[in-house]
């Protein structure tokens, strides 16, 4: 019988420990839930801030991309214009060479042809015009390329810029 009483006492003690553990678990769960809800709210706030930063960076990147594309289009247009002027210059120089060759041959033959002299002069004038147009086109390309760099360099910030949290 003493064994039964001993077993009953041990079972009762174990049940009391389980009850105390369950009571403690119930109060801790409320505190843990509040902490978890606070941590969840904090994470939602951080997530919203990061989403805003991503949106701002995406907008800035899109604006920079559009500006770079516009600049590339301008440079491409200038290069096309320069290429056309250089082709014109090459053509004029070829015509001048041919005209001079014809003039030399006429002079060697002892035949001075006014038409060949006029043709040579016209070819030389066209060569000079084409050279000038190519030079103007090249200068315009250089000016268009340097102007944004000079404007950026001439802009002096009113206060030193420090990296913002958004740039980090």
DSSP file (Angstrom, degrees, kcal/mol; ACC not computed):
  #  RESIDUE AA STRUCTURE BP1 BP2  ACC     N-H-->O    O-->H-N    N-H-->O    O-->H-N    TCO  KAPPA ALPHA  PHI   PSI    X-CA   Y-CA   Z-CA
    1    1 A X     >        0   0    0      0, 0.0     4,-2.5     0, 0.0     5,-0.2   0.000 360.0 360.0 360.0 -36.0    0.0    0.0    0.0
    2    2 A X  H  >  +     0   0    0      1,-0.2     4,-2.4     2,-0.2     5,-0.1   0.828 360.0  56.2 -63.9 -28.7    2.8    2.3    0.7
    3    3 A X  H  > S+     0   0    0      2,-0.2     4,-2.6     1,-0.2    -1,-0.2   0.881 107.0  48.7 -67.8 -37.4    3.9    1.8   -2.9
    4    4 A X  H  > S+     0   0    0      2,-0.2     4,-2.7     1,-0.2    -2,-0.2   0.909 112.5  47.7 -68.9 -41.2    0.6    3.0   -4.1
    5    5 A X  H  X S+     0   0    0     -4,-2.5     4,-2.6     2,-0.2    -2,-0.2   0.900 112.7  49.5 -65.9 -39.2    0.7    6.0   -1.8
    6    6 A X  H  X S+     0   0    0     -4,-2.4     4,-2.2    -5,-0.2    -2,-0.2   0.927 113.1  46.0 -65.0 -43.8    4.2    6.8   -3.0
    7    7 A X  H  X S+     0   0    0     -4,-2.6     4,-2.6     2,-0.2    -2,-0.2   0.887 112.3  51.4 -64.7 -39.4    3.1    6.4   -6.7
    8    8 A X  H  X S+     0   0    0     -4,-2.7     4,-2.6     1,-0.2    -2,-0.2   0.916 110.1  49.3 -64.4 -41.9    0.0    8.6   -6.0
    9    9 A X  H  X S+     0   0    0     -4,-2.6     4,-2.4     2,-0.2    -2,-0.2   0.905 112.8  47.4 -63.5 -41.5    2.2   11.3   -4.4
   10   10 A X  H  X S+     0   0    0     -4,-2.2     4,-2.3     2,-0.2    -2,-0.2   0.887 112.5  48.9 -67.3 -39.9    4.6   11.2   -7.4
   11   11 A X  H  X S+     0   0    0     -4,-2.6     4,-2.5     2,-0.2    -2,-0.2   0.916 112.2  48.7 -65.5 -42.7    1.8   11.4   -9.9
   12   12 A X  H  X S+     0   0    0     -4,-2.6     4,-2.3     2,-0.2    -2,-0.2   0.915 111.6  49.4 -64.0 -42.2    0.2   14.3   -8.0
   13   13 A X  H  X S+     0   0    0     -4,-2.4     4,-2.2     2,-0.2    -1,-0.2   0.902 111.7  48.9 -62.9 -41.3    3.6   16.1   -7.9
   14   14 A X  H  X S+     0   0    0     -4,-2.3     4,-2.3     2,-0.2    -2,-0.2   0.905 110.5  50.4 -65.4 -41.1    4.1   15.6  -11.6
   15   15 A X  H  X S+     0   0    0     -4,-2.5     4,-2.5     2,-0.2    -2,-0.2   0.889 109.5  51.4 -64.0 -38.6    0.6   16.8  -12.4
   16   16 A X  H  X S+     0   0    0     -4,-2.3     4,-2.6     2,-0.2    -2,-0.2   0.908 109.9  49.5 -63.8 -41.3    1.2   19.9  -10.2
   17   17 A X  H  X S+     0   0    0     -4,-2.2     4,-2.4     2,-0.2    -2,-0.2   0.896 111.1  49.5 -64.7 -39.1    4.5   20.6  -12.2
   18   18 A X  H  X S+     0   0    0     -4,-2.3     4,-2.5     2,-0.2    -2,-0.2   0.915 111.4  49.4 -64.2 -42.9    2.6   20.2  -15.5
   19   19 A X  H  X S+     0   0    0     -4,-2.5     4,-2.4     2,-0.2    -2,-0.2   0.911 111.7  48.0 -63.7 -42.8   -0.1   22.6  -14.3
   20   20 A X  H  X S+     0   0    0     -4,-2.6     4,-2.5     2,-0.2    -1,-0.2   0.912 112.2  50.4 -63.3 -42.1    2.5   25.2  -13.2
   21   21 A X  H  X S+     0   0    0     -4,-2.4     4,-2.3     1,-0.2    -2,-0.2   0.893 110.7  48.7 -62.9 -40.5    4.2   24.7  -16.6
   22   22 A X  H  X S+     0   0    0     -4,-2.5     4,-2.0     2,-0.2    -1,-0.2   0.890 110.9  50.1 -67.9 -38.8    1.0   25.2  -18.4
   23   23 A X  H  X S+     0   0    0     -4,-2.4     4,-1.6     2,-0.2    -2,-0.2   0.929 113.2  46.3 -63.7 -43.7    0.2   28.3  -16.4
   24   24 A X  H  X S+     0   0    0     -4,-2.5     4,-2.2     1,-0.2    -2,-0.2   0.871 110.6  53.5 -65.6 -36.6    3.6   29.8  -17.1
   25   25 A X  H  X S+     0   0    0     -4,-2.3     4,-2.1     1,-0.2    -1,-0.2   0.880 105.4  54.4 -66.1 -37.5    3.3   28.9  -20.8
   26   26 A X  H  X S+     0   0    0     -4,-2.0     4,-1.0     2,-0.2    -1,-0.2   0.884 112.2  42.2 -65.0 -39.6    0.0   30.7  -21.0
   27   27 A X  H  X S+     0   0    0     -4,-1.6     4,-1.5     2,-0.2    -2,-0.2   0.868 114.3  50.9 -76.5 -36.5    1.5   34.0  -19.6
   28   28 A X  H  X S+     0   0    0     -4,-2.2     4,-3.2     1,-0.2     5,-0.2   0.858 104.1  59.2 -67.6 -34.3    4.7   33.8  -21.6
   29   29 A X  H  X S+     0   0    0     -4,-2.1     4,-2.6     1,-0.2    -1,-0.2   0.884 103.8  50.8 -63.6 -38.8    2.7   33.2  -24.8
   30   30 A X  H  X S+     0   0    0     -4,-1.0     4,-1.9     2,-0.2    -1,-0.2   0.917 113.7  44.2 -63.8 -43.3    1.0   36.5  -24.4
   31   31 A X  H  X S+     0   0    0     -4,-1.5     4,-2.3     2,-0.2    -2,-0.2   0.916 114.5  49.6 -67.3 -42.8    4.3   38.3  -23.9
   32   32 A X  H  X S+     0   0    0     -4,-3.2     4,-2.8     1,-0.2    -2,-0.2   0.895 109.5  51.9 -62.9 -39.7    5.9   36.4  -26.8
   33   33 A X  H  X S+     0   0    0     -4,-2.6     4,-2.7    -5,-0.2    -1,-0.2   0.907 109.5  49.0 -64.0 -42.0    2.9   37.3  -29.1
   34   34 A X  H  X S+     0   0    0     -4,-1.9     4,-2.1     2,-0.2    -1,-0.2   0.913 113.3  47.3 -64.0 -41.9    3.2   41.0  -28.2
   35   35 A X  H  X S+     0   0    0     -4,-2.3     4,-2.6     2,-0.2    -2,-0.2   0.914 113.0  48.8 -64.7 -42.2    7.0   40.9  -29.0
   36   36 A X  H  X S+     0   0    0     -4,-2.8     4,-2.4     1,-0.2    -2,-0.2   0.896 110.7  50.1 -65.4 -39.7    6.4   39.0  -32.2
   37   37 A X  H  X S+     0   0    0     -4,-2.7     4,-2.3     2,-0.2    -1,-0.2   0.888 111.5  49.0 -65.0 -38.3    3.7   41.5  -33.3
   38   38 A X  H  X S+     0   0    0     -4,-2.1     4,-2.5     2,-0.2    -2,-0.2   0.916 111.8  48.6 -65.7 -43.4    6.0   44.4  -32.5
   39   39 A X  H  X S+     0   0    0     -4,-2.6     4,-2.4     2,-0.2    -2,-0.2   0.893 111.1  50.9 -63.5 -38.9    8.8   42.7  -34.5
   40   40 A X  H  X S+     0   0    0     -4,-2.4     4,-2.3     2,-0.2    -2,-0.2   0.917 110.3  48.8 -63.7 -43.5    6.4   42.1  -37.4
   41   41 A X  H  X S+     0   0    0     -4,-2.3     4,-2.1     2,-0.2    -2,-0.2   0.904 111.0  50.9 -62.5 -41.3    5.4   45.8  -37.4
   42   42 A X  H  X S+     0   0    0     -4,-2.5     4,-2.4     1,-0.2    -2,-0.2   0.913 110.6  48.6 -61.8 -43.0    9.0   46.8  -37.3
   43   43 A X  H  X S+     0   0    0     -4,-2.4     4,-2.6     1,-0.2    -1,-0.2   0.874 109.2  52.7 -66.2 -37.2    9.8   44.6  -40.3
   44   44 A X  H  X S+     0   0    0     -4,-2.3     4,-2.3     2,-0.2    -1,-0.2   0.903 110.1  49.0 -63.9 -40.1    6.8   46.0  -42.2
   45   45 A X  H  X S+     0   0    0     -4,-2.1     4,-2.3     2,-0.2    -2,-0.2   0.933 112.8  46.6 -64.2 -46.3    8.1   49.5  -41.6
   46   46 A X  H  X S+     0   0    0     -4,-2.4     4,-2.6     1,-0.2    -2,-0.2   0.908 111.9  51.8 -62.3 -41.8   11.6   48.6  -42.8
   47   47 A X  H  X S+     0   0    0     -4,-2.6     4,-2.4     1,-0.2    -1,-0.2   0.901 109.3  49.5 -61.6 -42.1   10.1   46.8  -45.8
   48   48 A X  H  X S+     0   0    0     -4,-2.3     4,-2.0     2,-0.2    -1,-0.2   0.903 111.3  49.7 -64.5 -40.8    8.0   49.9  -46.7
   49   49 A X  H  X S+     0   0    0     -4,-2.3     4,-2.3     2,-0.2    -2,-0.2   0.920 111.7  47.9 -63.7 -43.6   11.2   52.1  -46.4
   50   50 A X  H  X S+     0   0    0     -4,-2.6     4,-2.6     1,-0.2    -2,-0.2   0.890 109.7  52.8 -65.0 -38.7   13.2   49.8  -48.6
   51   51 A X  H  X S+     0   0    0     -4,-2.4     4,-2.2     2,-0.2    -1,-0.2   0.899 109.6  49.3 -62.9 -39.3   10.4   49.7  -51.2
   52   52 A X  H  X S+     0   0    0     -4,-2.0     4,-2.6     2,-0.2    -2,-0.2   0.905 110.7  50.0 -66.1 -41.9   10.3   53.5  -51.2
   53   53 A X  H  X S+     0   0    0     -4,-2.3     4,-2.8     2,-0.2     5,-0.2   0.921 110.6  49.7 -61.9 -43.3   14.1   53.6  -51.7
   54   54 A X  H  X S+     0   0    0     -4,-2.6     4,-2.5     2,-0.2    -2,-0.2   0.911 110.8  49.9 -62.2 -42.2   13.9   51.1  -54.5
   55   55 A X  H  X S+     0   0    0     -4,-2.2     4,-2.3     2,-0.2    -2,-0.2   0.924 112.6  46.8 -62.1 -44.5   11.1   53.2  -56.2
   56   56 A X  H  X S+     0   0    0     -4,-2.6     4,-2.4     1,-0.2    -2,-0.2   0.917 113.7  47.7 -64.9 -43.2   13.2   56.3  -55.9
   57   57 A X  H  X S+     0   0    0     -4,-2.8     4,-2.7     1,-0.2    -1,-0.2   0.879 110.8  52.0 -65.0 -37.4   16.3   54.6  -57.2
   58   58 A X  H  X S+     0   0    0     -4,-2.5     4,-2.6    -5,-0.2    -1,-0.2   0.910 110.4  48.1 -64.9 -42.1   14.4   53.1  -60.1
   59   59 A X  H  X S+     0   0    0     -4,-2.3     4,-2.4     2,-0.2    -2,-0.2   0.926 113.0  47.8 -64.0 -43.7   13.0   56.6  -61.0
   60   60 A X  H  X S+     0   0    0     -4,-2.4     4,-2.6     1,-0.2    -2,-0.2   0.913 112.5  49.3 -63.4 -42.4   16.5   58.1  -60.9
   61   61 A X  H  X S+     0   0    0     -4,-2.7     4,-2.6     2,-0.2    -1,-0.2   0.906 110.6  50.1 -63.4 -41.7   17.9   55.3  -63.0
   62   62 A X  H  X S+     0   0    0     -4,-2.6     4,-2.3     2,-0.2    -2,-0.2   0.905 111.8  48.2 -62.8 -41.1   15.1   55.7  -65.5
   63   63 A X  H  X S+     0   0    0     -4,-2.4     4,-2.3     2,-0.2    -2,-0.2   0.919 113.0  47.6 -65.5 -43.4   15.8   59.4  -65.7
   64   64 A X  H  X S+     0   0    0     -4,-2.6     4,-2.5     1,-0.2    -2,-0.2   0.889 111.8  50.8 -64.0 -39.1   19.5   58.8  -66.1
   65   65 A X  H  X S+     0   0    0     -4,-2.6     4,-2.4     2,-0.2    -2,-0.2   0.905 110.0  49.2 -65.0 -41.9   18.9   56.2  -68.8
   66   66 A X  H  X S+     0   0    0     -4,-2.3     4,-2.4     2,-0.2    -2,-0.2   0.907 112.0  48.8 -64.6 -41.1   16.6   58.6  -70.7
   67   67 A X  H  X S+     0   0    0     -4,-2.3     4,-2.3     2,-0.2    -2,-0.2   0.910 112.0  48.6 -64.8 -41.7   19.3   61.4  -70.5
   68   68 A X  H  X S+     0   0    0     -4,-2.5     4,-2.5     2,-0.2    -2,-0.2   0.892 111.3  50.1 -65.3 -39.0   22.0   59.0  -71.7
   69   69 A X  H  X S+     0   0    0     -4,-2.4     4,-2.5     2,-0.2    -2,-0.2   0.912 110.8  49.2 -65.5 -42.0   19.8   57.8  -74.6
   70   70 A X  H  X S+     0   0    0     -4,-2.4     4,-2.1     2,-0.2    -2,-0.2   0.909 112.6  47.9 -62.7 -41.4   19.1   61.4  -75.6
   71   71 A X  H  X S+     0   0    0     -4,-2.3     4,-2.5     2,-0.2    -2,-0.2   0.902 111.5  50.2 -66.5 -40.4   22.8   62.2  -75.5
   72   72 A X  H  X S+     0   0    0     -4,-2.5     4,-2.6     1,-0.2    -2,-0.2   0.895 109.8  51.0 -64.4 -39.2   23.6   59.1  -77.5
   73   73 A X  H  X S+     0   0    0     -4,-2.5     4,-2.4     2,-0.2    -1,-0.2   0.906 110.5  49.2 -63.8 -41.0   21.0   60.0  -80.1
   74   74 A X  H  X S+     0   0    0     -4,-2.1     4,-2.4     2,-0.2    -2,-0.2   0.931 112.8  46.6 -63.1 -45.9   22.5   63.5  -80.4
   75   75 A X  H  X S+     0   0    0     -4,-2.5     4,-2.7     1,-0.2    -2,-0.2   0.901 111.3  52.1 -64.4 -40.7   26.0   62.2  -80.8
   76   76 A X  H  X S+     0   0    0     -4,-2.6     4,-2.3     2,-0.2    -1,-0.2   0.917 110.0  49.3 -61.8 -42.8   24.8   59.7  -83.3
   77   77 A X  H  X S+     0   0    0     -4,-2.4     4,-2.3     2,-0.2    -2,-0.2   0.913 112.0  48.2 -61.6 -43.2   23.1   62.4  -85.3
   78   78 A X  H  X S+     0   0    0     -4,-2.4     4,-2.9     1,-0.2    -2,-0.2   0.907 111.0  50.3 -64.5 -41.2   26.3   64.5  -85.2
   79   79 A X  H  X S+     0   0    0     -4,-2.7     4,-2.5     2,-0.2    -1,-0.2   0.883 109.7  50.8 -65.7 -37.0   28.4   61.6  -86.3
   80   80 A X  H  X S+     0   0    0     -4,-2.3     4,-2.2     2,-0.2    -1,-0.2   0.918 111.7  47.9 -63.4 -43.2   26.1   60.9  -89.2
   81   81 A X  H  X S+     0   0    0     -4,-2.3     4,-2.2     1,-0.2    -2,-0.2   0.921 112.3  49.0 -63.3 -43.9   26.3   64.6  -90.2
   82   82 A X  H  X S+     0   0    0     -4,-2.9     4,-2.5     1,-0.2    -2,-0.2   0.902 109.4  52.4 -62.8 -40.5   30.1   64.5  -89.9
   83   83 A X  H  X S+     0   0    0     -4,-2.5     4,-2.3     1,-0.2    -1,-0.2   0.904 108.6  50.2 -62.6 -41.2   30.3   61.3  -92.0
   84   84 A X  H  X S+     0   0    0     -4,-2.2     4,-2.1     1,-0.2    -1,-0.2   0.912 111.5  48.3 -63.1 -41.8   28.2   62.9  -94.7
   85   85 A X  H  X S+     0   0    0     -4,-2.2     4,-2.2     1,-0.2    49,-0.2   0.881 110.9  50.7 -66.7 -37.4   30.5   66.0  -94.8
   86   86 A X  H  X S+     0   0    0     -4,-2.5     4,-2.6     2,-0.2    -1,-0.2   0.879 109.1  51.2 -68.1 -36.7   33.6   63.8  -94.9
   87   87 A X  H  X S+     0   0    0     -4,-2.3     4,-2.4     2,-0.2    -2,-0.2   0.911 110.3  49.6 -63.6 -41.4   32.1   61.9  -97.8
   88   88 A X  H  X S+     0   0    0     -4,-2.1     4,-2.5     1,-0.2    -2,-0.2   0.907 110.7  50.3 -62.5 -41.9   31.5   65.2  -99.6
   89   89 A X  H  X S+     0   0    0     -4,-2.2     4,-2.6    41,-0.3    -2,-0.2   0.913 110.2  49.3 -63.5 -44.1   35.0   66.2  -98.9
   90   90 A X  H  X S+     0   0    0     -4,-2.6     4,-2.4     2,-0.2    -2,-0.2   0.918 111.8  49.0 -61.8 -42.6   36.4   63.0 -100.3
   91   91 A X  H  X S+     0   0    0     -4,-2.4     4,-2.3     2,-0.2    -2,-0.2   0.921 111.9  48.3 -63.0 -43.7   34.3   63.3 -103.4
   92   92 A X  H  X S+     0   0    0     -4,-2.5     4,-2.3     1,-0.2    35,-0.3   0.902 111.6  49.9 -64.6 -40.3   35.4   66.9 -103.9
   93   93 A X  H  X S+     0   0    0     -4,-2.6     4,-2.5     2,-0.2    -1,-0.2   0.885 109.8  50.7 -67.0 -37.4   39.1   66.0 -103.4
   94   94 A X  H  X S+     0   0    0     -4,-2.4     4,-2.4     2,-0.2    -2,-0.2   0.914 111.1  48.8 -64.2 -41.6   38.8   63.1 -105.9
   95   95 A X  H  X S+     0   0    0     -4,-2.3     4,-2.5     1,-0.2    -2,-0.2   0.889 111.2  50.5 -64.3 -38.6   37.2   65.6 -108.5
   96   96 A X  H  X S+     0   0    0     -4,-2.3     4,-2.7    27,-0.3     5,-0.2   0.917 110.0  49.5 -66.0 -43.4   40.0   68.0 -107.8
   97   97 A X  H  X S+     0   0    0     -4,-2.5     4,-2.4     2,-0.2    -2,-0.2   0.933 113.3  46.4 -59.8 -45.9   42.7   65.4 -108.3
   98   98 A X  H  X S+     0   0    0     -4,-2.4     4,-2.5     2,-0.2    -2,-0.2   0.916 112.8  49.6 -63.9 -42.4   41.1   64.3 -111.6
   99   99 A X  H  X S+     0   0    0     -4,-2.5     4,-2.4     1,-0.2    -1,-0.2   0.909 111.7  48.4 -63.0 -42.9   40.7   67.9 -112.8
  100  100 A X  H  X S+     0   0    0     -4,-2.7     4,-2.6     2,-0.2    -1,-0.2   0.892 110.4  51.6 -65.1 -38.7   44.3   68.6 -112.0
  101  101 A X  H  X S+     0   0    0     -4,-2.4     4,-2.3    -5,-0.2    -2,-0.2   0.919 111.0  47.8 -62.6 -43.4   45.4   65.5 -113.8
  102  102 A X  H  X S+     0   0    0     -4,-2.5     4,-2.1     1,-0.2    -2,-0.2   0.901 111.9  50.2 -63.1 -40.7   43.4   66.6 -116.9
  103  103 A X  H  X S+     0   0    0     -4,-2.4     4,-2.3     2,-0.2    -2,-0.2   0.901 109.8  50.2 -65.1 -42.2   44.9   70.1 -116.7
  104  104 A X  H  X S+     0   0    0     -4,-2.6     4,-2.5     1,-0.2     5,-0.2   0.919 110.4  49.9 -61.0 -44.4   48.5   68.6 -116.5
  105  105 A X  H  X S+     0   0    0     -4,-2.3     4,-1.7     1,-0.2    -1,-0.2   0.892 110.9  49.5 -63.9 -38.4   47.9   66.4 -119.5
  106  106 A X  H  <>S+     0   0    0     -4,-2.1     5,-2.6     1,-0.2     4,-0.4   0.900 111.7  48.5 -67.3 -39.5   46.5   69.4 -121.5
  107  107 A X  H ><5S+     0   0    0     -4,-2.3     3,-0.8     3,-0.2    -2,-0.2   0.879 109.8  52.1 -68.1 -37.4   49.5   71.5 -120.5
  108  108 A X  H 3<5S+     0   0    0     -4,-2.5    -1,-0.2     1,-0.3    -2,-0.2   0.860 109.0  50.7 -64.4 -35.2   51.9   68.7 -121.5
  109  109 A X  T 3<5S-     0   0    0     -4,-1.7    -1,-0.3    -5,-0.2    -2,-0.2   0.571 116.9-117.8 -79.4  -7.0   50.2   68.5 -124.9
  110  110 A X  T < 5S+     0   0    0     -3,-0.8     2,-0.7    -4,-0.4    -3,-0.2   0.653  75.9 126.2  80.4  15.8   50.6   72.2 -125.3
  111  111 A X      < -     0   0    0     -5,-2.6     2,-0.8    -6,-0.2    -1,-0.2  -0.908  46.5-159.4-110.0 107.4   46.9   72.8 -125.4
  112  112 A X        -     0   0    0     -2,-0.7     2,-0.6    -3,-0.1     3,-0.1  -0.774  12.1-166.6 -86.6 110.8   45.7   75.3 -122.8
  113  113 A X     >  -     0   0    0     -2,-0.8     4,-1.8     1,-0.2     3,-0.2  -0.880  16.9-161.3-106.6 117.4   42.0   74.7 -122.3
  114  114 A X  H  > S+     0   0    0     -2,-0.6     4,-2.6     1,-0.2     5,-0.2   0.839  93.0  58.9 -63.7 -32.8   40.1   77.3 -120.5
  115  115 A X  H  > S+     0   0    0      2,-0.2     4,-2.6     1,-0.2    -1,-0.2   0.914 105.7  47.6 -63.2 -43.0   37.3   74.8 -119.7
  116  116 A X  H  > S+     0   0    0      2,-0.2     4,-2.4     1,-0.2    -1,-0.2   0.884 111.0  51.8 -66.3 -37.4   39.8   72.6 -117.9
  117  117 A X  H  X S+     0   0    0     -4,-1.8     4,-2.2     2,-0.2    -2,-0.2   0.930 112.2  45.8 -64.4 -44.2   41.1   75.5 -115.9
  118  118 A X  H  X S+     0   0    0     -4,-2.6     4,-2.5     1,-0.2    -2,-0.2   0.906 111.8  52.1 -64.0 -40.7   37.6   76.5 -114.9
  119  119 A X  H  X S+     0   0    0     -4,-2.6     4,-2.2     1,-0.2    -1,-0.2   0.907 110.0  48.7 -62.8 -40.6   36.7   72.9 -114.0
  120  120 A X  H  X S+     0   0    0     -4,-2.4     4,-2.3     2,-0.2    -1,-0.2   0.898 111.3  49.9 -64.9 -41.5   39.8   72.7 -111.8
  121  121 A X  H  X S+     0   0    0     -4,-2.2     4,-2.5     2,-0.2    -2,-0.2   0.902 111.2  48.7 -65.2 -40.4   39.0   76.0 -110.1
  122  122 A X  H  X S+     0   0    0     -4,-2.5     4,-2.5     2,-0.2    -2,-0.2   0.903 111.4  49.9 -65.9 -40.8   35.4   74.8 -109.4
  123  123 A X  H  X S+     0   0    0     -4,-2.2     4,-2.2     2,-0.2   -27,-0.3   0.896 111.0  49.5 -65.1 -38.9   36.7   71.5 -108.0
  124  124 A X  H  X S+     0   0    0     -4,-2.3     4,-2.3     2,-0.2    -2,-0.2   0.920 110.9  49.2 -66.2 -43.0   39.1   73.4 -105.7
  125  125 A X  H  X S+     0   0    0     -4,-2.5     4,-2.5     2,-0.2    -2,-0.2   0.912 111.3  49.4 -61.6 -42.4   36.3   75.7 -104.5
  126  126 A X  H  X S+     0   0    0     -4,-2.5     4,-2.7     1,-0.2    -1,-0.2   0.889 109.9  52.4 -64.1 -38.3   34.0   72.7 -103.8
  127  127 A X  H  X S+     0   0    0     -4,-2.2     4,-2.4   -35,-0.3    -2,-0.2   0.908 110.0  48.0 -62.7 -41.7   36.9   71.0 -101.9
  128  128 A X  H  X S+     0   0    0     -4,-2.3     4,-2.4     2,-0.2    -2,-0.2   0.906 112.7  48.5 -65.7 -41.3   37.4   74.1  -99.8
  129  129 A X  H  X S+     0   0    0     -4,-2.5     4,-2.6     2,-0.2    -2,-0.2   0.918 112.5  48.1 -64.2 -43.1   33.6   74.3  -99.1
  130  130 A X  H  X S+     0   0    0     -4,-2.7     4,-2.4     2,-0.2   -41,-0.3   0.895 111.1  51.0 -65.4 -39.6   33.5   70.6  -98.2
  131  131 A X  H  X S+     0   0    0     -4,-2.4     4,-2.3     2,-0.2    -1,-0.2   0.923 111.6  47.6 -62.1 -44.3   36.6   71.0  -95.9
  132  132 A X  H  X S+     0   0    0     -4,-2.4     4,-2.7     2,-0.2    -2,-0.2   0.918 111.7  49.8 -64.0 -43.3   34.9   74.0  -94.1
  133  133 A X  H  X S+     0   0    0     -4,-2.6     4,-2.4     1,-0.2    -1,-0.2   0.890 111.3  49.2 -63.9 -39.0   31.6   72.1  -93.7
  134  134 A X  H  X S+     0   0    0     -4,-2.4     4,-2.3   -49,-0.2    -1,-0.2   0.900 111.7  49.2 -66.1 -39.9   33.5   69.1  -92.3
  135  135 A X  H  X S+     0   0    0     -4,-2.3     4,-2.6     2,-0.2    -2,-0.2   0.917 111.6  48.7 -64.5 -43.3   35.4   71.4  -89.9
  136  136 A X  H  X S+     0   0    0     -4,-2.7     4,-2.6     2,-0.2    -2,-0.2   0.915 111.9  49.5 -62.9 -42.8   32.1   73.1  -88.8
  137  137 A X  H  X S+     0   0    0     -4,-2.4     4,-2.0     2,-0.2    -1,-0.2   0.910 111.9  48.2 -62.6 -42.8   30.5   69.7  -88.2
  138  138 A X  H  X S+     0   0    0     -4,-2.3     4,-2.2     2,-0.2    -2,-0.2   0.909 111.8  49.5 -64.9 -42.1   33.4   68.5  -86.2
  139  139 A X  H  X S+     0   0    0     -4,-2.6     4,-2.9     1,-0.2    -2,-0.2   0.908 109.5  51.9 -64.1 -41.6   33.5   71.7  -84.1
  140  140 A X  H  X S+     0   0    0     -4,-2.6     4,-2.7     1,-0.2    -1,-0.2   0.895 109.3  50.4 -61.9 -39.2   29.7   71.4  -83.4
  141  141 A X  H  X S+     0   0    0     -4,-2.0     4,-1.8     2,-0.2    -1,-0.2   0.922 112.0  47.0 -64.2 -43.6   30.2   67.8  -82.3
  142  142 A X  H  X S+     0   0    0     -4,-2.2     4,-2.5     2,-0.2    -2,-0.2   0.921 113.4  48.5 -63.9 -44.1   33.0   68.8  -79.9
  143  143 A X  H  X S+     0   0    0     -4,-2.9     4,-2.5     1,-0.2    -2,-0.2   0.923 111.0  50.1 -62.7 -44.8   30.9   71.8  -78.6
  144  144 A X  H  X S+     0   0    0     -4,-2.7     4,-0.6     1,-0.2    -1,-0.2   0.845 113.9  46.4 -63.3 -32.8   27.9   69.6  -78.0
  145  145 A X  H  X S+     0   0    0     -4,-1.8     4,-0.6    -5,-0.2    -2,-0.2   0.891 117.5  40.9 -75.6 -40.0   30.0   67.0  -76.2
  146  146 A X  H  X S+     0   0    0     -4,-2.5     4,-2.6     1,-0.2     5,-0.2   0.782  97.9  75.6 -81.5 -27.2   31.9   69.6  -74.0
  147  147 A X  H  X S+     0   0    0     -4,-2.5     4,-2.6     1,-0.2     5,-0.2   0.913  97.2  45.1 -55.6 -50.2   28.9   71.8  -73.1
  148  148 A X  H  X S+     0   0    0     -4,-0.6     4,-2.2     1,-0.2    -1,-0.2   0.881 113.8  51.3 -62.5 -34.7   27.3   69.5  -70.6
  149  149 A X  H  X S+     0   0    0     -4,-0.6     4,-2.1     2,-0.2    -2,-0.2   0.909 111.9  46.0 -67.1 -40.6   30.7   68.8  -69.0
  150  150 A X  H  X S+     0   0    0     -4,-2.6     4,-2.4     2,-0.2    -2,-0.2   0.912 112.2  50.7 -68.0 -42.5   31.4   72.5  -68.7
  151  151 A X  H  X S+     0   0    0     -4,-2.6     4,-1.1    -5,-0.2    -2,-0.2   0.902 111.3  48.4 -62.5 -40.8   28.0   73.3  -67.3
  152  152 A X  H  < S+     0   0    0     -4,-2.2     3,-0.3    -5,-0.2    -1,-0.2   0.904 112.9  48.1 -64.8 -41.1   28.4   70.5  -64.7
  153  153 A X  H  < S+     0   0    0     -4,-2.1    -2,-0.2     1,-0.2    -1,-0.2   0.856 109.8  52.4 -68.3 -35.6   31.8   71.8  -63.7
  154  154 A X  H  < S+     0   0    0     -4,-2.4     2,-0.7    -5,-0.1    -1,-0.2   0.687  86.3  95.3 -76.7 -17.8   30.6   75.4  -63.4
  155  155 A X     <  -     0   0    0     -4,-1.1     2,-0.6    -3,-0.3    -4,-0.0  -0.641  61.2-165.0 -75.9 116.2   27.7   74.5  -61.1
  156  156 A X        -     0   0    0     -2,-0.7     2,-0.1     2,-0.0    -2,-0.1  -0.907  19.0-125.5-104.4 123.9   29.0   75.0  -57.6
  157  157 A X        -     0   0    0     -2,-0.6     3,-0.1     1,-0.1     4,-0.0  -0.390  10.3-133.8 -68.1 144.4   26.9   73.4  -54.8
  158  158 A X  S    S+     0   0    0      1,-0.2     2,-0.3    -2,-0.1    -1,-0.1   0.799  90.5  13.7 -69.7 -28.6   25.7   75.8  -52.1
  159  159 A X  S    S-     0   0    0      0, 0.0    -1,-0.2     0, 0.0     2,-0.0  -0.983  99.2 -84.8-142.7 153.4   26.8   73.4  -49.4
  160  160 A X        -     0   0    0     -2,-0.3     2,-0.4     1,-0.1    -2,-0.0  -0.326  46.7-124.8 -60.8 136.5   28.9   70.2  -49.5
  161  161 A X        -     0   0    0     -4,-0.0     2,-0.4     3,-0.0    -1,-0.1  -0.685  25.4-166.2 -86.1 132.4   26.9   67.3  -50.5
  162  162 A X        -     0   0    0     -2,-0.4     2,-0.1     1,-0.0     0, 0.0  -0.886  35.6 -93.3-112.6 148.5   26.9   64.3  -48.1
  163  163 A X        -     0   0    0     -2,-0.4     2,-0.1     1,-0.1    -1,-0.0  -0.390  45.5-140.9 -60.9 130.6   25.7   60.9  -49.1
  164  164 A X    >>  -     0   0    0     -2,-0.1     4,-1.0     1,-0.1     3,-0.6  -0.413  23.7-106.8 -87.6 167.9   22.1   60.6  -48.0
  165  165 A X  T 34 S+     0   0    0      1,-0.2     3,-0.3     2,-0.2    -1,-0.1   0.824 121.0  60.7 -61.2 -30.8   20.5   57.6  -46.6
  166  166 A X  T 34 S+     0   0    0      1,-0.2    -1,-0.2     2,-0.2  -109,-0.1   0.834 103.0  49.8 -67.3 -33.2   18.8   57.1  -49.9
  167  167 A X  T <4        0   0    0     -3,-0.6    -1,-0.2     1,-0.2    -2,-0.2   0.710 360.0 360.0 -78.5 -20.3   22.1   56.7  -51.7
  168  168 A X     <        0   0    0     -4,-1.0    -1,-0.2    -3,-0.3    -2,-0.2   0.495 360.0 360.0 -71.3 360.0   23.4   54.2  -49.2
